[in-house]
Amino acid sequence: MCKLTCKHFKECGGCALLDLPYAEQVARKRAKLAELLQPFWTAEIPVTLTDNPVYFRNKVELGFCHQVKWDPNYNKKDPANKTRPLVFEQALGFKLKGKWDRAVDIEECFLFNEKLIPLLKAVRAWAAAEGLEYYDQRKHTGVLRHLMVREGKNTGEGMVVLFVTNDFNEKTFVAAVESVFPTFNIMSAVNNGLADTAAPESLKVLKGQDSFVEKILLTDGAGKTEREVLFKLSPQSFFQTNTKTAQKMYSRVRGLVKKIAPKMIYDLYGGAGSFSLSCADLCQKSICVESVAPAIYNGLENAKINGVKNVQFFCSRVEDFVKQQPIEKKDALIILDPPRGGMHPKAVKAVAESGVKNVLYISCNPVTLANELKTFTQYYNLVGVEAFDFFPHSEHIETLVQMELK
């Protein structure tokens, strides 16, 4: 497709590569990935694309900012600026590129949903009518902090969550959201912490429920759907932000698991058990290890929803789990999906020395992947490398590495 144009490009931190046609974006990311992995892999790296790199995200978090209005003609050497009063503005959107305390008041966006901009207009009008002040990151004043919007791309369900520091008119807020998303669940959450994150201290349902359901469709090599997995998602549940492309990756992993045919799967850094639940019918048992307790609760609930009984969840850091319960190597497969910071060195060492024949490593950070492959390749050969472009218009790319014991 041709490159997109957005009035906020280069100002908004949401997209870095929007000025390039999609094919050029992918070529650039593939080249960077190949360069990083060159010491370990020299063959071509195939990339699975996002079929339509417009409105592909299933989640966005936007910030309310009470901020000094920027004057493009500002001259800090002008003596008059020492006495000239500051002019403030209210902005709702993604953060200004490279700035933690300023947002871009977005009026155009191709990331989430064509209804996002109408929603923001409705919320801005509601806030103005109610006289509510946006949050000031420097003074820590104001009522409105963040707006989270999540959507099930395969189910059409969704939620809107407003993060605040104080009370507000809930009835009129619900009416504003319903004018754009009449069927979405609507919540509010209190956040009086100093950290600029959409983490609630308390959650209140204003309409509907505190969660929604999404599903992934797992296909075989011919593209035929052979399994559906349902996920009940709360505001803080982790889920890959590009549903349509993520399900291609889950299908690919499922195909590899079929080929390997393990009796036991160790799903390390497993989150809410997406890989375990996707492959539960292909093994006798899967052990999902995750350190974030809410993710484990989601996993247990989702296992029940899908009628899965052979997945065991452990709330533990991987480096602690492998020390307390050494990995059994016979007829096993290890799946790794660590966060952007990568694996703990003790976990890398334990997996590398486990003796398990097959390891699948899913990485969202090629830099940490390349660093950890220095250890893994002492014990394993790389037998496959491919990438999935979950994040069009950004520098990020997801990588799947297949490793086999030497």
Secondary structure as UniProt FT lines:
FT   TURN            7..11
FT   TURN            13..14
FT   TURN            18..19
FT   HELIX           22..37
FT   TURN            38..40
FT   STRAND          47..48
FT   STRAND          59..68
FT   TURN            72..73
FT   TURN            76..77
FT   HELIX           79..82
FT   STRAND          88..93
FT   STRAND          95..96
FT   TURN            97..98
FT   TURN            114..115
FT   HELIX           116..130
FT   TURN            137..140
FT   STRAND          144..151
FT   TURN            153..155
FT   STRAND          158..164
FT   HELIX           170..178
FT   TURN            179..180
FT   TURN            182..183
FT   STRAND          185..190
FT   STRAND          202..207
FT   STRAND          212..219
FT   TURN            221..222
FT   STRAND          225..233
FT   TURN            235..236
FT   HELIX           243..260
FT   STRAND          264..268
FT   TURN            271..273
FT   HELIX           274..279
FT   HELIX           280..282
FT   STRAND          285..290
FT   HELIX           293..305
FT   TURN            306..307
FT   STRAND          311..315
FT   HELIX           318..324
FT   TURN            330..331
FT   STRAND          332..336
FT   TURN            340..341
FT   HELIX           345..352
FT   STRAND          358..363
FT   HELIX           366..376
FT   TURN            377..379
FT   STRAND          380..388
FT   TURN            392..393
FT   STRAND          398..405
//
